Amino acid sequence: MNAELVPAGLLYGAGRGRFGKPHFFLARLAGRASRDGVAILEAGCEYARDLDAAPAVLQGETIVLRREAFQRWLWLTAETWDMRAAEGSMAAALEAYGYAGARAAALARMAETERETLILHELGELAAGRLLGEAWEDLMAAAGERRLEITARAVRDLLADSLVTLPTLLQREAVPSLHFWFATFSGLRRELFPRLEAARHAWQAGQGLGAIREAVEVGRGHWLRVAREMAADAQAARRYARESCAIALA
């Protein structure tokens, strides 16, 4: 479909997300780029869409960014943060973008800059997929149990970010983007990787980025091993899903 739509300035996306739920959108094409052979398409104004909207997705070797979805997520996240104590990674990220002085402008700058963090994560997903091969896709297709799918997605996300996102941000010393990434580091991913959460606390206490670098380096090998074990043995994957502590990296 996009072979016909993209030349006309439109972009269509569709696929299945968590628990097999179908997703779709039709949008104005806002940008096209390429990085290391990976096509990057950006969706602007969305004319039609389902209720859920992931800010970025990887389909094959094409990354699709959805500007409106990302901006909407940032606004909702910032409003939620406003109602809580002014602390933590999101507070630090918003402060880095000058949120207190000019909220709309700060969120616009954050949306523009952190598009790169979204792209890095999807490049990490692509790298993870190449390492795991079809066995991982077979595992996800046959998952069935919600807990197994949630655990598998968390493990692959941690692998993707340990392979590409965090090493790149650390190399660049992109402090605002690191705060932003840690603001999204929650739920089962944080539960599975307490070593990285401890490293974040050390960094924010003024001890530098060394502990984060060490955690990411160890995590890269750990999550690749765990993901391969899950893909190779469905029973092991289900056991890991039942007992998250069995794969947590302290």
N, C-alpha and C positions, 0 to 999 in steps of 0.2 A: 504493500500500500504506500509506503513512504517513497518508493521509487517514483511514484506519480505525484505524491503530495509535497515532498520537499522542494522540488523545482518550482512549485506554485506558492512557496512560502508558508507551508503548513507542516505540522508534525503530529503523527499519531503514535500512541503507545498503548500496548496492552500486554497483559500477562497474568500470572497467578502469584499471589503473595502468600502471607502466612495462612496456614491451614487450608490452602488451596483456593482462597477467595480471589475471584477475578477482579482485575483492575483495568481501567482504560482512561484515556484522555485524548482530546483533539485540541491542538493549540496552534498559535502563530509561531512559526520558526523564528527564534530570536538570535540564534548564532550557530555557527558551525566551526569546528576546529579539529585538529588531529594531534595526537601525541604518541610517539613510538608506535605508529601504525594503528592506534585505537581511535576510532571516530568519536567525537564529542558533539552531541546535538543539544541545544538549549531551547526549552519551551518557554515562550513568553505568555501572552494573554491566553488563558484556557477557555475555549468556547463550550466544551462539554467535558465532564469528568465524573467518576464515581465519588463516593463520600470520602474514602481514604485517599491520601495523596503522599506517596514517598517523595522526598525532595530530590532523590537521585536513585537511578537504577542502572544495572548492567544487563544488557541483552546481547548475548553472543559476545562480540568484541566491540560493541557500541555502548557508550555511556550516555544516558539521557538525564539532563538536569532540568528540573522544573522550578523556574524562578518564583512563580506565584506561590507554589506549595512551600518553598523554603522560607520566603518572606512571611507567609502566614504563620508558619511554625515558630519563627523567631518572635513575632509579635505576641503570640499566645504564651510562649515561654517567658518572655520579659514581663508580661502582665502577671503571670503566676509568681515569678520571682519577686515582684513588687509587694506581694502580699505576705512574703516570708522575711525572715531575718536577712539582713544584708551581709551575707557571708557565703563562702563556698566558691566553686569554680565558675558558675554562671555570673555571680556577682563580680568576680575578678575579670571575666571576659567583657562584661558590659562596661565596667570601669575602664578597661583598656581602650574601648571605643568611645569614651566620653559620654556615656549614656545619661549621666546625671545632669549634664548641661544642656543637651539637645537630643531628646530621645529619638525622634523620627530620623534625624540625620545620622545618629549613631547606629541605629538598626539598619539603615540603608548601607552604611559603610561596612557593617558586619556581614550583611547579605552578599555584598559584592566580593569582599575578601575571602570569606569562608566557603565560597564556591570551590576554591582550591582544595580545601579540606575534604569536601564531598567527592571531588574528582580523585583525590589520593586514595580515599577509602575504596572507591570502585576499582581503581587500578590494583589495589590490594586484593579485592575480590577476584579479579581476573588472574592475578598471580597465584592465589590460593587454588582456584579452579584448575589451573594448569598442573599444579603439584598433586592434586587429589584425583583428578581424572574422572572417568565415568562412574567409578564405584561410589563416589560421593553423591552423584546425581541419582543413582539407583537407590541409595539409602534414603534420600529426601523423598523420592517418588513413592517409596513403600513405607514411610514413617508411620502413618496412621495415628499414633498416639501424640497428643498435643505436647506432653512433656518432652518427648523425644525430639519433636521438631523444634521446640523452643531451645532446648539444650544444644542441638546440632547447629542452629543458626547462631547462637551465642559463641560457640567454639569457632565457627568459621569467621565470624566477625573479629574475634580476638586474633585469629591467625592473620587475617587480612591487614589489620592495623599494626600487628607486629612485623609484618613483612614490608609494608610500604608507608602507611600513614605516619605512624609515630617516628620511625627512623628518619623520614624526610623532614618532618617538622623539627625534630631535634637537631638535625644537621643544619637547618636554616636558623635555628634558635628563634623560631617564630612563636614568641611568648603569647601574644593574644590568641593565636590559633591553638596552642597547647591548652590554654585555659578553656577555650571553646570545646575542644575535644573532651576534656575531662568533665565538662558540664553535661555531656551526653553519655558519660561512662556511668551507667546505672544498672539497676536490676540484676539479672543473673550474670551478666558480664562482670560486674564489679564483685559479685559474690564468688565467682570462679577465679578471680585474679586479685586476691587481697594483697599480694606483693606489690602490684602496681599502685593500688590505692595507698598503701603505706609510703611508697616512693613519692606520690603526689603530696602527701602531708609533709614529707621531709623537704620537698622543693618549696612549698608555700611557707615553710618555717625558716627559709633562708639558707638551706643547705645545698643549693645548686641542683643541676639536672642530672648529676652522676647516677643517683639511685634509679631514676627513671630509665636512663640508658641501659643500666645493668638489668633491670626488670624486663625491658623489651627484648634484650638479647637472649635472656633465658627463656622468655615466653615464646619467642619465635620457634625454637626447637620443640618446646613442650607442646604447644598447640598443634604443630604439624604432626607430632607423634600421636596425640590424642585423636585428631581428626582421621588419621589413617587407620587407627585401631577401630574407630567407630565405623568407618566405611567398609573395613574388611570383615567385621563381625557384628551382625545385627544384635546378637544377644549381649555383647559387650556394650554396644551403643545404648541399649535399653537399660542395662545396669547402671551405666554412667548417668543416664537421665534420672533414674530413681535415686541415685546416691551422688549428688553433685560434688560432695566432699572428696569422692574418689579421684576427681580430676582437677580439683582446685589447686592453684599454684600459689603457695604461701611464700 
